[in-house]
Amino acid sequence: MSGLTTGALPRHRANSRQRADVSPIKQHRSFGCVQPRHPAALRPSVTTMRKLETGLFLNKIPYARIGSGPDPIVVLNGGQAFVRRSSPERTARDAKRIARLLPRDRAIYVLGYDQAPPAGYAIDTIVGDVERILREEIGPAALMGISFGGFAAARLAARTDLVTKLILMVNAHRFSPEGRRSIDRQIESAWAGDFDSFVNEFVIAFRRPWFNWLIGARLKRERRRLHETMNDPVTIVRSLNAVANEDFGSDPSWLSRITAPTLIVGGTKDIFFDAAALEETARMIPSAQLKLFRHETHMLPVERARDVARAVKAFLRGPRAQRNR
């Protein structure tokens, strides 16, 4: 998807019963854009090492849960979660790879998005759904928002004490100018059903040239199947409009209401969330720390997965917020 996702590389063909710790991070599908499709119901799935289950929250929000333990971690996935048709298998694969960035001794929930968003779908809609899931299903949790998911994660942290820690992964409170132009192009292409132009936004998304070459080769091979694997244009456009219709940068004062300890992770060459936006977000959140990776792009969590995991795990081992509201 958009500057709101992270890249896609050649297909990993491991079957759905494969152990959660077998598929190597270098397969790079965790944040991918080119993914399979979605049935009406999500079925349970179990791994041999850590229990993994998939399902629906609120009868509409796909999720995968890995592991168990206190202090759960909830992850709001990137935009690929609505750009490509979802499925239990795809949700499970995403969760396994995202889990590599996180501690193994805690329950991890990876949430997707409404696959049939209503007219007027907005960030507040997503935030309301996630808040309800925390209150009714999971309880207080550390919250990580990846790219697109970071917009909702930050807004939720600003309005509830259910968020014990906040991680904004390749996300700031606003787009860079080039990132906003990319979102507008994506909306235009998706609305026209021009998926060729839509996915071309990501052919040079990685820092490493050979990754971009692999993306281009794969997309060229799969162009004939794009209409089968992409979500319908209305779903994509409504989801993109949830962020495009808001002028996030006009008044960032709401960030000061985030009391949870916060980690912001990004790259200095991210075209969607540039260094200026990341630094501005960190300044506005009272207890924020910023981890900037020089010369890295929006695909930072894929290309520097071990370094990102090290920073995230160290942050999560630190003290929790004082819940004094």
VEXPATI-893405 format. One record per residue (C-alpha): residue number from 1; residue in three letters; x, y, z. Coordinates in steps of 0.2 Angstrom, whole numbers, plus 2048, in hexadecimal, padded with zeros to 3 digits. Example, Ala and Ser with C-alpha at 12.3 -4.5 7.8 and 13.67 -1.06 7.14 Angstrom:
<pts>
n = 1; res = ALA; px = 83E; py = 7EA; pz = 827
n = 2; res = SER; px = 844; py = 7FB; pz = 824
</pts>
This chain:
<pts>
n = 1; res = MET; px = 800; py = 800; pz = 800
n = 2; res = SER; px = 805; py = 811; pz = 802
n = 3; res = GLY; px = 812; py = 81A; pz = 80C
n = 4; res = LEU; px = 807; py = 813; pz = 819
n = 5; res = THR; px = 80F; py = 801; pz = 817
n = 6; res = THR; px = 81F; py = 7F9; pz = 815
n = 7; res = GLY; px = 825; py = 7EF; pz = 806
n = 8; res = ALA; px = 822; py = 7DF; pz = 7FD
n = 9; res = LEU; px = 82F; py = 7D3; pz = 7F8
n = 10; res = PRO; px = 82E; py = 7C1; pz = 7F0
n = 11; res = ARG; px = 821; py = 7B6; pz = 7F6
n = 12; res = HIS; px = 825; py = 7AB; pz = 805
n = 13; res = ARG; px = 81D; py = 79A; pz = 803
n = 14; res = ALA; px = 81D; py = 792; pz = 814
n = 15; res = ASN; px = 80D; py = 789; pz = 818
n = 16; res = SER; px = 801; py = 78F; pz = 826
n = 17; res = ARG; px = 807; py = 782; pz = 832
n = 18; res = GLN; px = 819; py = 788; pz = 832
n = 19; res = ARG; px = 821; py = 78D; pz = 843
n = 20; res = ALA; px = 820; py = 79F; pz = 847
n = 21; res = ASP; px = 833; py = 7A1; pz = 849
n = 22; res = VAL; px = 838; py = 798; pz = 839
n = 23; res = SER; px = 834; py = 7A4; pz = 82B
n = 24; res = PRO; px = 843; py = 7B0; pz = 82A
n = 25; res = ILE; px = 841; py = 7C3; pz = 82B
n = 26; res = LYS; px = 84A; py = 7C4; pz = 81A
n = 27; res = GLN; px = 83B; py = 7BE; pz = 811
n = 28; res = HIS; px = 834; py = 7D0; pz = 815
n = 29; res = ARG; px = 821; py = 7CD; pz = 814
n = 30; res = SER; px = 81C; py = 7D3; pz = 825
n = 31; res = PHE; px = 819; py = 7E5; pz = 81F
n = 32; res = GLY; px = 815; py = 7E0; pz = 80D
n = 33; res = CYS; px = 809; py = 7E7; pz = 801
n = 34; res = VAL; px = 807; py = 7D9; pz = 7F5
n = 35; res = GLN; px = 7FD; py = 7CC; pz = 7FF
n = 36; res = PRO; px = 7EF; py = 7BF; pz = 7FD
n = 37; res = ARG; px = 7DC; py = 7C0; pz = 800
n = 38; res = HIS; px = 7CF; py = 7C0; pz = 80D
n = 39; res = PRO; px = 7C0; py = 7B4; pz = 811
n = 40; res = ALA; px = 7B1; py = 7B9; pz = 81B
n = 41; res = ALA; px = 7B6; py = 7B0; pz = 82B
n = 42; res = LEU; px = 7C7; py = 7AF; pz = 833
n = 43; res = ARG; px = 7CC; py = 79E; pz = 83A
n = 44; res = PRO; px = 7D7; py = 799; pz = 849
n = 45; res = SER; px = 7E9; py = 795; pz = 845
n = 46; res = VAL; px = 7F6; py = 78D; pz = 851
n = 47; res = THR; px = 809; py = 78C; pz = 84F
n = 48; res = THR; px = 814; py = 77F; pz = 857
n = 49; res = MET; px = 81E; py = 78B; pz = 861
n = 50; res = ARG; px = 813; py = 79A; pz = 866
n = 51; res = LYS; px = 800; py = 799; pz = 865
n = 52; res = LEU; px = 7F9; py = 7A4; pz = 857
n = 53; res = GLU; px = 7E7; py = 7A7; pz = 855
n = 54; res = THR; px = 7DE; py = 7B2; pz = 848
n = 55; res = GLY; px = 7CC; py = 7B9; pz = 849
n = 56; res = LEU; px = 7C2; py = 7C8; pz = 849
n = 57; res = PHE; px = 7BF; py = 7D5; pz = 856
n = 58; res = LEU; px = 7AF; py = 7DE; pz = 856
n = 59; res = ASN; px = 7AA; py = 7D3; pz = 847
n = 60; res = LYS; px = 7B4; py = 7DD; pz = 83B
n = 61; res = ILE; px = 7C6; py = 7E0; pz = 841
n = 62; res = PRO; px = 7D2; py = 7D2; pz = 83B
n = 63; res = TYR; px = 7DF; py = 7CE; pz = 849
n = 64; res = ALA; px = 7EC; py = 7C1; pz = 84D
n = 65; res = ARG; px = 7F2; py = 7BD; pz = 85E
n = 66; res = ILE; px = 803; py = 7B5; pz = 862
n = 67; res = GLY; px = 809; py = 7AF; pz = 872
n = 68; res = SER; px = 803; py = 7B3; pz = 884
n = 69; res = GLY; px = 809; py = 7BC; pz = 893
n = 70; res = PRO; px = 806; py = 7CC; pz = 89D
n = 71; res = ASP; px = 807; py = 7DE; pz = 895
n = 72; res = PRO; px = 800; py = 7DA; pz = 884
n = 73; res = ILE; px = 806; py = 7E3; pz = 875
n = 74; res = VAL; px = 7F9; py = 7E9; pz = 868
n = 75; res = VAL; px = 800; py = 7ED; pz = 856
n = 76; res = LEU; px = 7F6; py = 7F8; pz = 84A
n = 77; res = ASN; px = 7FC; py = 7F1; pz = 839
n = 78; res = GLY; px = 801; py = 7FC; pz = 82A
n = 79; res = GLY; px = 7F6; py = 800; pz = 81B
n = 80; res = GLN; px = 7F9; py = 7EF; pz = 812
n = 81; res = ALA; px = 7EC; py = 7E9; pz = 81F
n = 82; res = PHE; px = 7DE; py = 7F1; pz = 814
n = 83; res = VAL; px = 7E7; py = 7F3; pz = 803
n = 84; res = ARG; px = 7E8; py = 7E0; pz = 801
n = 85; res = ARG; px = 7D9; py = 7D4; pz = 804
n = 86; res = SER; px = 7DC; py = 7CC; pz = 815
n = 87; res = SER; px = 7DB; py = 7BA; pz = 81A
n = 88; res = PRO; px = 7DF; py = 7B0; pz = 82A
n = 89; res = GLU; px = 7EF; py = 7AA; pz = 822
n = 90; res = ARG; px = 7F5; py = 7BB; pz = 81D
n = 91; res = THR; px = 7F0; py = 7C2; pz = 82E
n = 92; res = ALA; px = 7FA; py = 7B4; pz = 836
n = 93; res = ARG; px = 80A; py = 7B7; pz = 82B
n = 94; res = ASP; px = 80A; py = 7CA; pz = 82F
n = 95; res = ALA; px = 808; py = 7C7; pz = 841
n = 96; res = LYS; px = 817; py = 7BA; pz = 842
n = 97; res = ARG; px = 822; py = 7C6; pz = 839
n = 98; res = ILE; px = 81D; py = 7D6; pz = 843
n = 99; res = ALA; px = 820; py = 7CB; pz = 853
n = 100; res = ARG; px = 832; py = 7CA; pz = 84F
n = 101; res = LEU; px = 834; py = 7DC; pz = 853
n = 102; res = LEU; px = 82C; py = 7D9; pz = 864
n = 103; res = PRO; px = 82F; py = 7CF; pz = 875
n = 104; res = ARG; px = 82B; py = 7BD; pz = 874
n = 105; res = ASP; px = 825; py = 7BC; pz = 886
n = 106; res = ARG; px = 815; py = 7C7; pz = 883
n = 107; res = ALA; px = 805; py = 7C5; pz = 87A
n = 108; res = ILE; px = 805; py = 7CE; pz = 86A
n = 109; res = TYR; px = 7F5; py = 7D3; pz = 860
n = 110; res = VAL; px = 7F7; py = 7D9; pz = 84E
n = 111; res = LEU; px = 7E7; py = 7E2; pz = 849
n = 112; res = GLY; px = 7E1; py = 7E6; pz = 837
n = 113; res = TYR; px = 7D3; py = 7F1; pz = 831
n = 114; res = ASP; px = 7C1; py = 7F0; pz = 82D
n = 115; res = GLN; px = 7C0; py = 7E8; pz = 81C
n = 116; res = ALA; px = 7B0; py = 7F1; pz = 818
n = 117; res = PRO; px = 7B2; py = 802; pz = 81F
n = 118; res = PRO; px = 7A3; py = 80D; pz = 81F
n = 119; res = ALA; px = 7A1; py = 81E; pz = 816
n = 120; res = GLY; px = 7A9; py = 82B; pz = 821
n = 121; res = TYR; px = 7B6; py = 81F; pz = 827
n = 122; res = ALA; px = 7C3; py = 829; pz = 831
n = 123; res = ILE; px = 7D1; py = 828; pz = 83D
n = 124; res = ASP; px = 7C5; py = 82A; pz = 84B
n = 125; res = THR; px = 7BB; py = 81B; pz = 845
n = 126; res = ILE; px = 7CB; py = 810; pz = 846
n = 127; res = VAL; px = 7D0; py = 818; pz = 857
n = 128; res = GLY; px = 7BE; py = 814; pz = 85E
n = 129; res = ASP; px = 7BF; py = 802; pz = 858
n = 130; res = VAL; px = 7D0; py = 7FF; pz = 860
n = 131; res = GLU; px = 7CC; py = 808; pz = 870
n = 132; res = ARG; px = 7BC; py = 7FC; pz = 872
n = 133; res = ILE; px = 7C7; py = 7ED; pz = 86E
n = 134; res = LEU; px = 7D3; py = 7F2; pz = 87C
n = 135; res = ARG; px = 7C5; py = 7F5; pz = 888
n = 136; res = GLU; px = 7BB; py = 7E6; pz = 884
n = 137; res = GLU; px = 7C7; py = 7D9; pz = 87F
n = 138; res = ILE; px = 7DA; py = 7DC; pz = 883
n = 139; res = GLY; px = 7DC; py = 7E8; pz = 891
n = 140; res = PRO; px = 7E9; py = 7F5; pz = 893
n = 141; res = ALA; px = 7F8; py = 7F2; pz = 886
n = 142; res = ALA; px = 807; py = 7F9; pz = 87E
n = 143; res = LEU; px = 802; py = 7FF; pz = 86D
n = 144; res = MET; px = 80D; py = 800; pz = 85D
n = 145; res = GLY; px = 806; py = 808; pz = 84D
n = 146; res = ILE; px = 80F; py = 804; pz = 83D
n = 147; res = SER; px = 80E; py = 812; pz = 830
n = 148; res = PHE; px = 7FC; py = 814; pz = 82D
n = 149; res = GLY; px = 7F8; py = 80C; pz = 83E
n = 150; res = GLY; px = 802; py = 819; pz = 847
n = 151; res = PHE; px = 7F6; py = 827; pz = 843
n = 152; res = ALA; px = 7E8; py = 81D; pz = 84D
n = 153; res = ALA; px = 7F4; py = 817; pz = 85A
n = 154; res = ALA; px = 7FA; py = 829; pz = 85F
n = 155; res = ARG; px = 7E8; py = 82F; pz = 85F
n = 156; res = LEU; px = 7E3; py = 821; pz = 86A
n = 157; res = ALA; px = 7F1; py = 824; pz = 876
n = 158; res = ALA; px = 7EC; py = 836; pz = 877
n = 159; res = ARG; px = 7DB; py = 832; pz = 87D
n = 160; res = THR; px = 7DC; py = 823; pz = 889
n = 161; res = ASP; px = 7E7; py = 81C; pz = 897
n = 162; res = LEU; px = 7E4; py = 80A; pz = 88F
n = 163; res = VAL; px = 7F5; py = 80D; pz = 886
n = 164; res = THR; px = 803; py = 809; pz = 891
n = 165; res = LYS; px = 811; py = 80C; pz = 884
n = 166; res = LEU; px = 810; py = 813; pz = 873
n = 167; res = ILE; px = 81C; py = 80F; pz = 864
n = 168; res = LEU; px = 81A; py = 818; pz = 854
n = 169; res = MET; px = 823; py = 80E; pz = 846
n = 170; res = VAL; px = 827; py = 818; pz = 836
n = 171; res = ASN; px = 819; py = 824; pz = 83B
n = 172; res = ALA; px = 818; py = 836; pz = 840
n = 173; res = HIS; px = 809; py = 840; pz = 844
n = 174; res = ARG; px = 808; py = 847; pz = 832
n = 175; res = PHE; px = 80F; py = 843; pz = 821
n = 176; res = SER; px = 81E; py = 84B; pz = 819
n = 177; res = PRO; px = 819; py = 855; pz = 809
n = 178; res = GLU; px = 81E; py = 847; pz = 7FE
n = 179; res = GLY; px = 815; py = 83B; pz = 808
n = 180; res = ARG; px = 805; py = 844; pz = 807
n = 181; res = ARG; px = 807; py = 846; pz = 7F4
n = 182; res = SER; px = 809; py = 833; pz = 7F3
n = 183; res = ILE; px = 7F9; py = 82F; pz = 7FD
n = 184; res = ASP; px = 7F0; py = 83B; pz = 7F1
n = 185; res = ARG; px = 7F7; py = 831; pz = 7E2
n = 186; res = GLN; px = 7F2; py = 821; pz = 7EA
n = 187; res = ILE; px = 7E0; py = 826; pz = 7ED
n = 188; res = GLU; px = 7DF; py = 82C; pz = 7DB
n = 189; res = SER; px = 7E6; py = 81C; pz = 7D4
n = 190; res = ALA; px = 7DB; py = 810; pz = 7E0
n = 191; res = TRP; px = 7CB; py = 81A; pz = 7DC
n = 192; res = ALA; px = 7CE; py = 817; pz = 7C9
n = 193; res = GLY; px = 7D2; py = 805; pz = 7CC
n = 194; res = ASP; px = 7E4; py = 808; pz = 7C5
n = 195; res = PHE; px = 7ED; py = 7FC; pz = 7D0
n = 196; res = ASP; px = 7FC; py = 7FC; pz = 7C5
n = 197; res = SER; px = 7FF; py = 80F; pz = 7C9
n = 198; res = PHE; px = 7FA; py = 80C; pz = 7DB
n = 199; res = VAL; px = 808; py = 7FF; pz = 7DE
n = 200; res = ASN; px = 815; py = 809; pz = 7D4
n = 201; res = GLU; px = 816; py = 814; pz = 7E3
n = 202; res = PHE; px = 820; py = 807; pz = 7EC
n = 203; res = VAL; px = 82C; py = 801; pz = 7DF
n = 204; res = ILE; px = 83A; py = 80C; pz = 7E5
n = 205; res = ALA; px = 835; py = 80B; pz = 7F8
n = 206; res = PHE; px = 844; py = 802; pz = 7FF
n = 207; res = ARG; px = 855; py = 809; pz = 802
n = 208; res = ARG; px = 85E; py = 7FA; pz = 7FB
n = 209; res = PRO; px = 85D; py = 7FA; pz = 7E8
n = 210; res = TRP; px = 85C; py = 7E7; pz = 7E7
n = 211; res = PHE; px = 84C; py = 7E7; pz = 7F2
n = 212; res = ASN; px = 844; py = 7F3; pz = 7E6
n = 213; res = TRP; px = 849; py = 7E9; pz = 7D7
n = 214; res = LEU; px = 841; py = 7DA; pz = 7DF
n = 215; res = ILE; px = 831; py = 7E4; pz = 7E2
n = 216; res = GLY; px = 830; py = 7EA; pz = 7D0
n = 217; res = ALA; px = 833; py = 7D8; pz = 7CA
n = 218; res = ARG; px = 826; py = 7D1; pz = 7D5
n = 219; res = LEU; px = 819; py = 7DE; pz = 7D1
n = 220; res = LYS; px = 81C; py = 7DC; pz = 7BE
n = 221; res = ARG; px = 819; py = 7C9; pz = 7C0
n = 222; res = GLU; px = 809; py = 7CB; pz = 7CA
n = 223; res = ARG; px = 801; py = 7DA; pz = 7C1
n = 224; res = ARG; px = 7F4; py = 7CF; pz = 7B9
n = 225; res = ARG; px = 7EF; py = 7C9; pz = 7CA
n = 226; res = LEU; px = 7EE; py = 7DA; pz = 7D3
n = 227; res = HIS; px = 7DB; py = 7DC; pz = 7D1
n = 228; res = GLU; px = 7D9; py = 7CB; pz = 7D9
n = 229; res = THR; px = 7E4; py = 7CF; pz = 7E8
n = 230; res = MET; px = 7E0; py = 7E1; pz = 7EB
n = 231; res = ASN; px = 7D2; py = 7E7; pz = 7F6
n = 232; res = ASP; px = 7C3; py = 7F0; pz = 7ED
n = 233; res = PRO; px = 7C7; py = 802; pz = 7E9
n = 234; res = VAL; px = 7B9; py = 808; pz = 7F5
n = 235; res = THR; px = 7C2; py = 800; pz = 803
n = 236; res = ILE; px = 7D3; py = 806; pz = 7FF
n = 237; res = VAL; px = 7CD; py = 818; pz = 7FC
n = 238; res = ARG; px = 7C2; py = 819; pz = 80B
n = 239; res = SER; px = 7D1; py = 813; pz = 816
n = 240; res = LEU; px = 7DD; py = 81F; pz = 80E
n = 241; res = ASN; px = 7D1; py = 82D; pz = 810
n = 242; res = ALA; px = 7D1; py = 829; pz = 823
n = 243; res = VAL; px = 7E2; py = 832; pz = 824
n = 244; res = ALA; px = 7E1; py = 83C; pz = 814
n = 245; res = ASN; px = 7D2; py = 846; pz = 819
n = 246; res = GLU; px = 7DA; py = 84C; pz = 829
n = 247; res = ASP; px = 7E7; py = 85A; pz = 82A
n = 248; res = PHE; px = 7F2; py = 852; pz = 837
n = 249; res = GLY; px = 7FF; py = 85F; pz = 837
n = 250; res = SER; px = 7F4; py = 86E; pz = 83A
n = 251; res = ASP; px = 7F2; py = 86D; pz = 84D
n = 252; res = PRO; px = 7FE; py = 860; pz = 855
n = 253; res = SER; px = 7FA; py = 866; pz = 867
n = 254; res = TRP; px = 7F0; py = 856; pz = 86A
n = 255; res = LEU; px = 801; py = 84C; pz = 86B
n = 256; res = SER; px = 804; py = 854; pz = 87B
n = 257; res = ARG; px = 7F6; py = 84A; pz = 883
n = 258; res = ILE; px = 800; py = 83A; pz = 880
n = 259; res = THR; px = 806; py = 835; pz = 891
n = 260; res = ALA; px = 80C; py = 823; pz = 88D
n = 261; res = PRO; px = 81F; py = 821; pz = 88B
n = 262; res = THR; px = 821; py = 822; pz = 878
n = 263; res = LEU; px = 82E; py = 81C; pz = 86B
n = 264; res = ILE; px = 82E; py = 823; pz = 85A
n = 265; res = VAL; px = 838; py = 819; pz = 84D
n = 266; res = GLY; px = 83C; py = 81F; pz = 83C
n = 267; res = GLY; px = 848; py = 822; pz = 82E
n = 268; res = THR; px = 850; py = 832; pz = 828
n = 269; res = LYS; px = 84C; py = 82E; pz = 816
n = 270; res = ASP; px = 83A; py = 829; pz = 818
n = 271; res = ILE; px = 830; py = 832; pz = 80B
n = 272; res = PHE; px = 81F; py = 830; pz = 814
n = 273; res = PHE; px = 825; py = 836; pz = 825
n = 274; res = ASP; px = 835; py = 840; pz = 824
n = 275; res = ALA; px = 841; py = 845; pz = 831
n = 276; res = ALA; px = 838; py = 855; pz = 834
n = 277; res = ALA; px = 827; py = 84D; pz = 838
n = 278; res = LEU; px = 82F; py = 840; pz = 843
n = 279; res = GLU; px = 839; py = 84D; pz = 84D
n = 280; res = GLU; px = 829; py = 858; pz = 84F
n = 281; res = THR; px = 81F; py = 849; pz = 855
n = 282; res = ALA; px = 82C; py = 845; pz = 862
n = 283; res = ARG; px = 82D; py = 857; pz = 868
n = 284; res = MET; px = 81A; py = 858; pz = 86B
n = 285; res = ILE; px = 819; py = 847; pz = 875
n = 286; res = PRO; px = 81E; py = 84B; pz = 887
n = 287; res = SER; px = 827; py = 83A; pz = 88A
n = 288; res = ALA; px = 82C; py = 835; pz = 878
n = 289; res = GLN; px = 83D; py = 82F; pz = 872
n = 290; res = LEU; px = 842; py = 82F; pz = 860
n = 291; res = LYS; px = 84C; py = 821; pz = 858
n = 292; res = LEU; px = 852; py = 828; pz = 847
n = 293; res = PHE; px = 85B; py = 81C; pz = 83B
n = 294; res = ARG; px = 866; py = 826; pz = 82F
n = 295; res = HIS; px = 863; py = 824; pz = 81C
n = 296; res = GLU; px = 855; py = 817; pz = 81F
n = 297; res = THR; px = 844; py = 818; pz = 816
n = 298; res = HIS; px = 832; py = 813; pz = 81A
n = 299; res = MET; px = 838; py = 801; pz = 819
n = 300; res = LEU; px = 843; py = 802; pz = 828
n = 301; res = PRO; px = 839; py = 7F5; pz = 832
n = 302; res = VAL; px = 83D; py = 7E8; pz = 824
n = 303; res = GLU; px = 84F; py = 7EE; pz = 81F
n = 304; res = ARG; px = 855; py = 7F0; pz = 831
n = 305; res = ALA; px = 84A; py = 7E4; pz = 83A
n = 306; res = ARG; px = 857; py = 7DF; pz = 847
n = 307; res = ASP; px = 85C; py = 7F0; pz = 84C
n = 308; res = VAL; px = 84A; py = 7F6; pz = 84D
n = 309; res = ALA; px = 845; py = 7E7; pz = 857
n = 310; res = ARG; px = 854; py = 7EB; pz = 863
n = 311; res = ALA; px = 84D; py = 7FD; pz = 866
n = 312; res = VAL; px = 83B; py = 7F7; pz = 868
n = 313; res = LYS; px = 83F; py = 7E9; pz = 874
n = 314; res = ALA; px = 84A; py = 7F5; pz = 87F
n = 315; res = PHE; px = 83C; py = 802; pz = 87F
n = 316; res = LEU; px = 82F; py = 7F5; pz = 885
n = 317; res = ARG; px = 83A; py = 7EF; pz = 893
n = 318; res = GLY; px = 83B; py = 800; pz = 89A
n = 319; res = PRO; px = 82E; py = 807; pz = 8A7
n = 320; res = ARG; px = 81C; py = 809; pz = 8A3
n = 321; res = ALA; px = 812; py = 819; pz = 8A4
n = 322; res = GLN; px = 80B; py = 820; pz = 8B4
n = 323; res = ARG; px = 7F8; py = 81D; pz = 8B2
n = 324; res = ASN; px = 7F3; py = 82D; pz = 8BC
n = 325; res = ARG; px = 7E4; py = 834; pz = 8B1
</pts>
